[in-house]
Amino acid sequence: MTVRAPRLSASERRAQLIDVGRRVFAKRGYEAASLEEIADEAKVSRPVVYEHFGGKEGLYAVVIDREMDVIVQRIAAAISGGSPRARVEAAALAFLTYVKEHPEGFAVLTHDAPVSTARGGMSSLLNDVAARVGDIFAASFKSAGYDPKAAPVYAHALVGMVTFVGQWWTETRRPSVEEVASHIAALAWMGLRHLPKRPTRLKSRPT
């Protein structure tokens, strides 16, 4: 028999269910997670979860939105000032610090999302973050005489690199996120500093 949790206010219960849902989704992934497990861990009945979120997908969407907002806000703050090189490193460090401090949230984002979810987990996260990084790149490209329309290509490349490095780091937990961010920034910035004005495909040599 399930032991019911103490009575909480509606906002407290909602916050509790979000925390429990994030933990279960991180452990199981969306498809394998069940409302029964979430309700049992929260010590409530399934109807309580339905009352707050309309079901598993509704709870999942809220968890995803919360995690994505945390990352976007951190990166937006990190890239708000400083030299372009410093902002590239700050963006990488902000993302990796999130990975370090919010392992369950990052695990939820890197699991496969249900097709019907509007904000589809990591792919949508990358688009949101890359759009902000792209704004910085566009301004820098324009001032350096490059085509600012190409900025999204490099922004997505950088954000994708940081994301996959973050997944690797969760398994190794070393070196420090600060050192990893410095390596990423160095790799990205050395390439960005030596971009040709109009990149062209290398033609293969005849054999």
C-alpha positions, 0 to 999 in steps of 0.5 A: 500500500502506497504511503501518501505524502504530507499535504502540500500547497498546489505550488509545492506539490507541483515543484515536488512532482517536477523534481521527482519527474526529472529524477525518473526521466533521467534514470529511465528515459521518457519511454521507459518511465511510468506515471506509476513510478513517478506517483509512487516516488512522490507518494501521491496517486496518479490522478494528482499527477494528471491534475497538475500536468495532464499526464506523463507527456505534460510533466516531461515537457515542463521538465524539459522547458525548465532545464533548457531555460536554465542553460539558455539563461546561463549562457546568455549571461556568460556571453553578455560581455567581454572579448569575442574569444572570452565569450566563446570560452565563457559560453563553453564553461557555462554549459559544462558547469550546468552539466556538472551541477545538474547531472539529472537535468542533462541526462533528461535532455540527452535521452530520446524525446517523444516525437510528439513533444514540441520542444524535442529535447537536445535538438531543440536545446541546441537550436536555442543556444546556437541562436544566441551564440550565432548573434555574437558570431554574426557581429564578429563576422561582420566587423571582420569582413566575413559574411554574417549569414554564415554565423549560424553554421559555426554557432551550431558547430561550436554548440554541438561540440560542447554538447558532445564533450559534455556527454563525454565528461559525465563519464570521465569527470576529468579534467575540470570543466574549466580546463575542458572549456579552455581547450574547447575555446582554444580549438574553436577560436584558432579555427575561427581566427583563420577562416578564409573569407569565402570557404570553398571545397577542396578539390581532390587531386587526380590519382 
